[in-house]
């Protein structure tokens, strides 16, 4: 999951904590490790040391207010894309002046509600800029530019190429800028965000260079460089030292630099713990059937994403087999891992799925009528286990039925 987790003492402590959480709250369950979150925060701050910045946490990665509060106490704001994420920020105590409102489909009702509740707005299109004429707002505006840069990531999470729905193309910048200024909006600069789970520095260097050049052309002294830092799902992650040396100097002289990091801050800190219900052997394949599937972690089914898997209490500690790890849903695509070499589990074994802090719970569903798992925050430094969201119930599924 992360280098500090490779430490043997940490592994022992983590396994003991997992067992304690499962004994108290059952499975499936999401577990977040506060110690890893704080370590990630420290790494980010070190990269931007000396830069005048407002770091924000992208709530789409995980909108639990208890987690957002951890970031807020460290000086982070939030990057929101909905009224729901605004409420998560409000519950976490994030000051409105540290909230950045993103999104390509802002509705009139959302604009009316949020126009005076956020510090910054990233405008995604000329059409959105024109719609803002109907609303007075003290927020500061950025124009999201589509730089047409390939982020070399999965197409579903690539946002900076011209074929995607995001951002203003360079030839429309003047129209968008003039439209906002005629309305009296205060435009601070450009916003650049080219995608998510990017593990190479070059796409960031190319895209942010474009943003810096445009800023110089238009005389802007503030810039929003987005996020998208890739974590280590399968042996490769963004080289922060290379990023610090190559990218940070580009923005070091700006009066304000905003970042929007989500996955990098919370992804490595999260686990999904499930229990083995069956080890199903067929003439063609062995399936490990869990009590959680794509309803609790959709990334493998949606993106073909890789998540590390560990088996606790296996059938034979040294016996391994290539299996498909699957969930209980009535869906062939309900797969957590395909053709994975794992220690052979038995009924009741716990399976720990790593790096689910981002886009685990936030993309979870009640498909097939399954209530959502609870969320638990653990703190090794204080030896605390805290329930931060209760397990969903069957009654919750039908609470709004008239």
Phi, psi and omega per residue, in radians:
X1 nan -0.786 -3.064
X2 -2.908 2.683 -2.973
X3 -0.978 -0.714 -3.106
X4 -1.161 -0.434 3.129
X5 -1.276 -0.361 3.125
X6 -1.247 -0.273 3.078
X7 -1.131 2.280 -3.039
X8 -1.070 -0.758 -3.141
X9 -1.087 -0.691 3.111
X10 -1.118 -0.734 3.138
X11 -1.049 -0.769 3.140
X12 -1.108 -0.792 3.137
X13 -1.103 -0.710 3.141
X14 -1.123 -0.780 -3.133
X15 -1.115 -0.722 3.097
X16 -1.067 -0.708 -3.139
X17 -1.182 -0.726 3.100
X18 -1.001 -0.801 -3.132
X19 -1.100 -0.690 3.132
X20 -1.146 -0.716 3.122
X21 -1.126 -0.796 -3.124
X22 -1.110 -0.697 3.123
X23 -1.079 -0.591 -3.088
X24 -1.511 -0.670 -2.975
X25 -2.107 -0.060 3.093
X26 1.341 -2.991 3.102
X27 -2.246 2.766 -0.155
X28 -1.250 2.768 -3.104
X29 -2.659 2.436 3.013
X30 -1.587 2.355 3.098
X31 -2.177 2.278 3.079
X32 -2.022 2.377 -3.102
X33 -1.804 1.939 -3.087
X34 -1.046 -0.636 -3.112
X35 -1.054 -0.661 3.127
X36 -1.267 -0.677 3.085
X37 -1.001 -0.844 -3.118
X38 -1.109 -0.623 3.105
X39 -1.145 -0.718 3.106
X40 -1.121 -0.714 3.104
X41 -1.052 -0.745 3.131
X42 -1.085 -0.716 -3.138
X43 -1.109 -0.735 -3.134
X44 -1.125 -0.803 -3.126
X45 -1.058 -0.646 3.139
X46 -1.136 -0.681 3.136
X47 -1.053 -0.703 -3.052
X48 -1.780 0.372 -3.139
X49 -0.965 2.211 3.133
X50 1.599 -0.139 -3.136
X51 -1.609 2.425 3.080
X52 -1.370 1.776 -2.963
X53 -2.400 2.749 2.915
X54 -2.064 1.798 3.056
X55 -1.409 2.417 3.081
X56 -2.203 2.715 3.086
X57 -1.787 2.230 -3.131
X58 -1.363 1.851 -3.032
X59 -1.115 -0.365 3.138
X60 -1.085 -0.423 3.119
X61 -1.215 -0.676 3.129
X62 -2.979 2.027 -3.003
X63 -1.827 0.396 3.083
X64 -1.208 2.158 -3.078
X65 -1.037 -0.545 3.118
X66 -1.108 -0.647 3.119
X67 -1.292 -0.743 3.113
X68 -1.042 -0.642 3.120
X69 -1.063 -0.635 3.093
X70 -1.042 -0.772 -3.138
X71 -1.186 -0.716 -3.116
X72 -1.064 -0.698 3.133
X73 -1.141 -0.351 3.099
X74 -1.671 0.198 3.078
X75 1.620 0.101 3.136
X76 -1.466 2.517 2.924
X77 -1.643 -2.803 3.097
X78 -2.289 2.617 2.991
X79 -1.867 2.010 -3.076
X80 -2.015 2.736 3.078
X81 -2.287 0.193 -3.116
X82 -2.814 2.910 3.053
X83 -1.142 -0.619 3.114
X84 -1.054 -0.741 3.113
X85 -1.236 -0.485 3.017
X86 -1.106 -0.787 3.137
X87 -1.087 -0.661 3.072
X88 -1.054 -0.727 3.116
X89 -1.151 -0.725 3.136
X90 -1.110 -0.777 3.098
X91 -1.059 -0.553 -3.141
X92 -1.423 -0.112 3.120
X93 1.438 0.395 3.139
X94 -1.311 2.173 3.098
X95 -1.057 2.486 -3.076
X96 -1.037 -0.564 -3.105
X97 -1.234 -0.145 3.094
X98 -1.886 0.295 3.125
X99 -1.831 2.245 3.091
X100 -1.891 2.234 -3.116
X101 -1.787 2.018 3.120
X102 -1.842 -3.131 3.002
X103 2.123 2.582 -3.109
X104 -1.756 -0.032 -3.059
X105 -2.299 0.717 -3.108
X106 -1.063 2.182 -3.121
X107 -1.545 2.874 3.122
X108 -1.125 -0.656 3.129
X109 -1.176 -0.641 3.077
X110 -1.161 -0.718 3.121
X111 -1.077 -0.749 3.129
X112 -1.073 -0.696 -3.089
X113 -1.340 -0.714 -2.972
X114 -1.702 -0.124 -2.990
X115 -0.985 -0.532 -3.138
X116 -1.987 0.260 -3.079
X117 -2.002 0.068 -3.139
X118 -2.263 2.720 3.122
X119 -1.499 -0.550 -3.044
X120 -2.438 2.591 3.068
X121 -2.243 2.249 3.018
X122 -1.693 1.962 -3.107
X123 -1.460 2.265 -2.973
X124 -1.742 -0.256 -3.046
X125 -2.801 2.879 3.031
X126 -1.091 -0.701 -3.130
X127 -1.090 -0.672 3.078
X128 -1.174 -0.736 3.122
X129 -0.993 -0.731 3.126
X130 -1.142 -0.629 -3.137
X131 -1.173 -0.532 -3.131
X132 -1.130 -0.226 3.104
X133 -1.044 -0.431 -3.102
X134 -1.462 -0.028 -3.010
X135 -2.366 2.220 3.003
X136 -1.449 2.359 -3.108
X137 -2.618 2.444 3.072
X138 -1.566 -0.008 3.134
X139 -1.119 2.750 3.051
X140 -1.704 2.423 -2.989
X141 -1.887 2.486 2.957
X142 -2.107 2.638 3.062
X143 -1.794 2.076 3.116
X144 -1.346 2.062 -3.108
X145 -1.710 2.353 2.990
X146 -1.605 1.859 -3.020
X147 -1.472 -0.048 -3.080
X148 0.973 0.950 3.110
X149 -2.053 2.270 3.122
X150 -1.371 2.017 -3.103
X151 -1.408 -0.080 3.112
X152 1.029 0.850 3.098
X153 -2.341 -3.025 -3.118
X154 -1.111 2.415 -3.106
X155 -0.960 -0.558 -3.107
X156 -1.215 -0.355 -3.132
X157 -2.101 0.442 3.041
X158 -1.753 2.104 -3.013
X159 -2.127 -0.029 -3.004
X160 -1.908 0.203 3.054
X161 -1.735 2.740 -2.953
X162 -1.150 -0.361 -3.122
X163 -1.370 -0.181 -3.104
X164 -1.456 2.942 -3.076
X165 -1.429 -0.057 -2.969
X166 -1.726 2.462 2.897
X167 1.541 2.856 3.137
X168 -1.682 2.230 3.088
X169 -1.253 2.619 -2.972
X170 -0.958 -0.641 -3.082
X171 -1.278 -0.099 3.105
X172 -1.859 0.010 -3.060
X173 -1.024 -0.801 -3.092
X174 -1.038 -0.719 -3.137
X175 -1.136 -0.756 -3.135
X176 -1.147 -0.799 -3.118
X177 -1.087 -0.801 3.140
X178 -1.123 -0.679 3.133
X179 -1.077 -0.806 -3.128
X180 -1.196 -0.714 -3.119
X181 -1.185 -0.626 3.092
X182 -1.109 -0.478 3.105
X183 -1.445 -0.089 -3.111
X184 1.481 0.221 3.130
X185 -1.315 2.506 3.123
X186 -1.580 1.893 -3.115
X187 -1.719 2.100 -3.077
X188 -1.612 -0.516 -3.062
X189 2.951 -2.738 -3.083
X190 -1.911 2.675 3.105
X191 -2.050 2.283 3.135
X192 -2.187 2.049 3.032
X193 -2.508 2.041 -2.961
X194 -1.872 -0.014 3.108
X195 2.617 -2.950 -3.042
X196 -2.279 2.736 3.116
X197 0.968 0.876 3.123
X198 -1.674 2.151 -3.036
X199 -1.901 0.053 3.098
X200 -2.035 2.512 -3.093
X201 -1.324 -0.562 -3.011
X202 -0.966 -0.775 3.103
X203 -1.041 -0.681 3.080
X204 -1.117 -0.775 -3.126
X205 -1.045 -0.787 -3.127
X206 -1.142 -0.828 -3.066
X207 -1.202 -0.784 -3.100
X208 -1.234 -0.548 3.034
X209 -1.033 -0.720 3.098
X210 -1.099 -0.769 3.122
X211 -1.077 -0.672 3.122
X212 -1.185 -0.752 3.119
X213 -1.075 -0.736 3.102
X214 -1.140 -0.683 3.119
X215 -1.070 -0.732 3.109
X216 -1.142 -0.689 -3.141
X217 -1.100 -0.699 -3.065
X218 -1.722 0.018 3.065
X219 1.329 0.462 3.134
X220 -1.528 2.484 3.134
X221 -1.991 0.135 3.078
X222 -2.207 2.656 -3.133
X223 -2.655 2.531 3.030
X224 -1.974 2.019 -3.051
X225 -1.751 0.229 3.022
X226 1.132 -2.586 -3.126
X227 -2.544 -2.308 3.083
X228 1.704 0.145 -3.113
X229 -1.089 2.263 -3.108
X230 -1.457 2.440 3.095
X231 -1.805 3.010 -3.050
X232 -1.519 1.547 3.014
X233 -1.444 -0.653 -2.981
X234 -2.579 0.814 3.029
X235 1.702 -0.103 -3.119
X236 -2.395 2.362 3.070
X237 -2.539 2.985 -3.129
X238 -1.136 2.336 3.097
X239 -1.425 1.789 -3.053
X240 -1.193 -0.562 3.125
X241 -1.172 -0.721 3.075
X242 -1.128 -0.717 3.101
X243 -1.062 -0.776 -3.123
X244 -1.082 -0.681 -3.083
X245 -1.349 -0.643 -3.010
X246 -1.697 -0.672 -3.004
X247 -1.663 -0.796 -3.041
X248 -1.011 -0.693 3.110
X249 -1.012 -0.454 3.131
X250 -1.108 -0.537 -3.024
X251 -1.992 0.088 -3.001
X252 -1.145 -0.374 -3.104
X253 -1.729 0.027 3.118
X254 -1.244 2.639 3.117
X255 -1.254 -0.484 3.092
X256 -2.639 2.282 3.051
X257 -2.133 2.123 3.100
X258 -1.801 2.370 3.014
X259 -2.060 2.717 -3.131
X260 -2.335 1.360 -3.108
X261 -1.731 2.366 3.111
X262 -2.196 -1.272 -3.092
X263 -0.924 -0.756 -3.053
X264 -1.087 -0.568 -3.084
X265 -1.394 -0.658 -2.987
X266 -2.007 -0.394 -3.061
X267 -0.965 -0.944 -3.081
X268 -1.173 -0.275 -3.072
X269 -1.494 -0.132 -3.008
X270 -1.877 2.460 3.049
X271 -2.184 2.597 2.900
X272 -2.003 2.110 -3.132
X273 -1.885 2.156 -3.133
X274 -2.199 2.901 -3.136
X275 -1.992 2.491 3.120
X276 -1.336 2.193 3.068
X277 -1.688 -0.684 -3.133
X278 -2.534 2.584 2.834
X279 -1.975 1.759 -2.989
X280 -1.704 2.102 -3.133
X281 -1.889 2.233 3.057
X282 -2.097 2.969 3.099
X283 -1.084 -0.254 -3.021
X284 -1.956 -0.470 -3.005
X285 -2.849 2.735 3.018
X286 -1.899 2.298 3.137
X287 -1.987 2.299 2.976
X288 -1.755 1.956 -3.037
X289 -1.705 2.087 -3.103
X290 -1.756 2.952 3.043
X291 -1.552 0.211 3.037
X292 -2.471 2.470 3.130
X293 -2.381 -2.454 -3.070
X294 -1.239 -0.155 2.997
X295 -1.187 -0.485 3.138
X296 -1.801 -0.406 3.109
X297 -2.613 1.721 -3.029
X298 -1.564 -0.222 -3.021
X299 -0.978 -0.786 3.120
X300 -1.061 -0.714 -3.141
X301 -1.246 -0.635 -3.038
X302 -1.460 -0.699 -3.049
X303 -2.020 -0.088 -2.964
X304 1.183 0.510 -3.020
X305 -1.249 2.630 3.122
X306 -1.777 2.276 3.003
X307 -2.237 2.343 3.072
X308 -1.082 2.543 -3.107
X309 -2.329 2.317 3.054
X310 -2.227 2.474 3.134
X311 -1.831 2.176 3.009
X312 -1.695 2.523 -3.136
X313 0.985 0.977 3.137
X314 -1.238 2.952 3.124
X315 -1.125 -0.840 3.081
X316 -2.382 2.032 -3.013
X317 -0.934 -0.504 -3.070
X318 -1.873 0.106 -3.105
X319 -1.713 2.174 -3.117
X320 -2.114 2.774 -3.111
X321 -2.717 2.620 3.037
X322 -1.484 2.173 -3.041
X323 -2.408 2.919 2.845
X324 -1.782 2.222 3.066
X325 -1.672 2.066 -2.978
X326 -2.265 2.907 3.103
X327 -1.791 -3.038 -3.055
X328 -1.631 0.077 -2.993
X329 -1.370 2.697 3.135
X330 -1.442 1.249 -3.017
X331 -2.850 2.127 3.139
X332 -1.067 -0.541 3.141
X333 -1.324 0.022 -3.112
X334 -1.358 1.324 -3.050
X335 -2.234 2.331 3.040
X336 -1.619 -0.645 3.128
X337 -2.704 2.401 3.124
X338 -1.938 2.427 3.054
X339 0.867 0.872 -3.103
X340 -1.803 2.333 3.069
X341 -1.411 2.002 -3.126
X342 -2.332 2.784 2.973
X343 -1.180 2.292 -3.007
X344 -1.137 2.104 3.118
X345 -1.502 3.136 3.038
X346 -2.353 3.002 3.082
X347 -0.975 2.261 3.132
X348 1.645 -0.240 3.087
X349 -1.061 2.560 3.043
X350 -1.601 2.398 3.076
X351 -2.007 2.183 -3.130
X352 -1.789 2.074 3.134
X353 -1.821 2.179 -2.948
X354 -1.638 2.842 3.030
X355 1.015 0.800 -3.134
X356 -1.906 0.186 -3.124
X357 -1.083 -0.538 3.114
X358 -1.845 2.292 3.072
X359 1.079 0.485 2.966
X360 -1.643 -1.445 3.118
X361 -1.086 -0.668 -3.035
X362 -1.112 -0.392 3.097
X363 -1.923 0.171 -3.128
X364 -1.225 2.749 -3.114
X365 -2.415 3.014 3.063
X366 -1.789 0.462 -3.096
X367 -0.939 2.454 -3.077
X368 1.121 0.314 3.076
X369 1.300 0.487 3.115
X370 -1.640 2.164 3.023
X371 -1.111 2.673 -3.116
X372 -1.336 2.559 3.122
X373 -1.170 2.813 3.051
X374 -1.349 2.901 3.060
X375 -2.084 2.372 -3.085
X376 -2.282 2.339 3.089
X377 -1.872 2.218 3.126
X378 -2.040 2.538 -3.112
X379 -2.280 1.874 -3.104
X380 -1.196 -0.556 -3.087
X381 -1.153 -0.535 3.122
X382 -1.948 0.018 -3.139
X383 0.998 0.736 -3.082
X384 -1.913 2.421 3.003
X385 -2.091 2.065 -3.036
X386 -2.189 2.192 3.036
X387 -1.323 2.092 -3.109
X388 -1.940 -0.086 2.936
X389 -2.770 2.220 -3.114
X390 -1.215 2.725 3.032
X391 -1.084 2.422 3.061
X392 -1.162 2.836 3.139
X393 -2.172 2.852 3.063
X394 -1.068 -0.636 3.116
X395 -1.071 -0.615 3.117
X396 -1.046 -0.576 -3.080
X397 -1.113 -0.481 -3.015
X398 -2.084 0.264 -3.053
X399 -1.108 -0.577 -3.073
X400 -1.702 0.151 3.110
X401 -1.341 2.219 -3.131
X402 -1.407 nan nan
